[in-house]
Amino acid sequence: MDRKTSETIRQLFQESNRIVITSHIRPDGDAIGAVLGLGSALLEAGKQVQIVMADGIPAVFRHLPNSNLVTKKIQGDYDIAVVLDCSDLQRTGDVLGEKLPNLAIDHHVTNLNFAQINWVQPEAAATCEILTLMLPDWGFQINQQTATALLAGIVTDTIGFRTSNTRPETLRCAADLMELGAPLSEVYYHTLLRQSYQAAGLWGKGLARLQRQDRLVYTCLTLEDKREIGYNGNDDADLINLLSTIDDVDIAMIFIEQSKELTKVSWRAQPGIDVAQIAVQFGGGGHLAAAGAQISGTIEEVIQKVLQKTTQFSAEGLLSNNGISTSNGETIK
């Protein structure tokens, strides 16, 4: 990104006092780490901050500093709105309505540059990596609270520095954050290892249905599964990351029923396989090896359509790392 845009962002922050920060629905660790990290930095600088997330904050991240400040709706007026780790306006839910944000900071290659000012770095492993590098340039100090939140985002989005987009700069950012007081072992345990009893039960439901087609594995989670187990989230409790570690498998997928006519699909792939090419066919997108989409239809219908398209792409040899298309639909991680 260019120095002129960076200076514009710095000036925007300096001239604004009441700032709203938000991110995407069904927030993951990078989204939560980014909003809490930037929020902490802004509070330290004396700004009035609203951290607003349409779906609130998942329980697994409530140990992070200032997580208690997250609300679900904007209260009163504000000077600027900042969207983090989100590739299009629709993914923010109804937080901003149809109003375009003043600034978007993101690392998804499918970002639609939907804000007035867009700072998008697809080469970064996480949005929290971008914030770690840029906050000082934008006039903010990174204290222990900010560092802890940012480290949580980097650790989760790289699955503990295991994803193929983990760069030397990513590790340097993590080391810098540790030197500023972020506790790596604590962050790693709470965000990647610790699971609730209900999440473990949900994993059991999904693993019991696990199926394989050649070098592809997939499973599904239904609304009834969640009710029976008592799992309150609308995600997969990170089961997809477990499926992606299965030996001799190129692609892992999970189908998560959101309603009787809406299903979320997540793809994970081995390095060099561009599953975002499949996701964009269904109005989604994401990273080369980690993508998703929200697809209308019953879970049975969606499974059939997605399996057909995924196996077709595989058969035609299109799952190579040869670039990515962008989508006008929503991008889901």
Secondary structure, DSSP 4 states (H G I P E B T S, - for coil): --HHHHHHHHHHHHH-SEEEEE--SS--HHHHHHHHHHHHHHHHTT-EEEEE-TT---GGGTTSTTGGGEESS--S--SEEEEES-SSGGGGTTSSTTPPPSEEEE--TT----SSEEEE-TTSS-HHHHHHHHTTTTT----HHHHHHHHHHHHHHTTTTTSTT--HHHHHHHHHHHHTT--HHHHHIIIII---HHHHHHHHHHHHT-EEETTEEEEEE-HHHHHHHT---SS-TTHHHHHTT-TT-SEEEEEEEEETTEEEEEEEE-TT--THHHHGGGT-EE-SSEEEEEEES-HHHHHHHHHHHHHHHHHTT--SSS-----SS----
